């Protein structure tokens, strides 16, 4: 009964929290005249260092990438209004980051972070790749772990339990709230997340760990399309060297800028039917299927035989684990021939927008 009471309380709080966002009525002419506004959020800052590496740390990397992104947008999209949640090394509460975007009536919120895994994790120096998150269900334990780590920043705030209405970032029970609500801007969030992932792979050379969904507080409180980008893993020496370099940070900023400009061209006139009708091209690729399971499989599971580039999707209650993304069937067949020695039961599948489809 106590647990059910907490769930009911969470539902009530969600409804109350959503009233301002859903109740806001924007005058049509004002919307037309309003400049497209993007809020760039460099994660962490000040006493909240974020993930630590041997060369640098998360708060330093993401602030530099954010500034470089702002410089690019100022030159290439001068009609866009760009706002930073922080422009120096200071601590900003998670709810205040979202409030900055809400007060600005922003059209897009981009939170920039760097990933890592626990020091006890096997193969942590080999794990690598970019992950872009939108608000939603955790889908698997990996997503929940990342959300817990990023949300734990609220523990550095005074009276965080009262501010966040009893939310405990370290309790999986608290995350029930994210399974009881939908983000009305989810489709636009996924569209930008997909574009950002593609660009960070193509332009910055990062491995693709996919577009994911998880319960980040900084995304939950925003009332616009919003994403959280984990650029790469600072626990991987090669990835850290890339993120510590000026060239690497510039490539990351360039990638996000490219994604933004693509998104902006589609959404710069949100009150017109033509702009809202444009949809992103479906994300489709061939890949090598390794295994399927009804429950999440740990990345260090022996069945993956040491491979750290394994990705997964949740398709009709089944977790599908695969390696590689290939534009053509022939390219996938070549990959399959290489992998057959290690994974004799592997075969080729086709994935479109996060779902397995018939070939």
Number of C-alpha atoms within 10 A of each C-alpha: 6 7 9 9 10 16 17 13 13 21 17 11 13 17 12 11 13 16 10 11 15 11 8 8 8 10 8 10 9 9 13 15 9 15 16 20 20 26 25 24 26 29 31 27 22 13 13 21 16 22 20 16 17 11 11 15 18 27 26 20 24 26 25 19 25 27 19 20 24 22 15 18 22 14 9 13 16 10 13 16 18 20 18 20 21 19 15 15 16 14 18 21 21 23 18 13 24 24 17 18 27 18 10 13 18 23 22 25 28 25 24 24 27 25 23 22 20 9 10 7 10 14 16 19 18 17 22 25 23 25 28 26 28 28 28 21 20 21 16 19 15 16 18 19 17 20 21 21 17 22 19 18 22 22 15 12 15 10 12 17 14 9 12 14 12 13 19 18 22 16 10 12 13 15 23 17 21 21 12 13 16 12 20 13 17 17 14 21 22 22 21 26 29 23 23 27 28 24 21 27 17 13 16 22 16 21 20 22 20 19 24 24 23 27 25 27 23 24 26 24 23 26 24 24 25 31 29 26 22 21 27 26 27 30 24 22 18 14 20 24 16 19 28 20 12 15 12 19 23 20 22 29 26 21 23 29 22 22 21 22 16 15 19 21 11 17 19 20 18 16 13 11 9 11 15 14 11 11 11 16 10 11 14 18 19 24 25 25 22 22 17 17 12 11 13 17 19 12 20 15 11 9 13 20 11 14 15 17 17 18 17 22 22 19 12 10 11 14 19 22 20 23 22 18 18 17 12 13 16 11 13 22 17 10 18 21 15 10 17 14 10 11 18 11 11 18 18 16 17 22 17 13 14 18 14 18 11 7 9
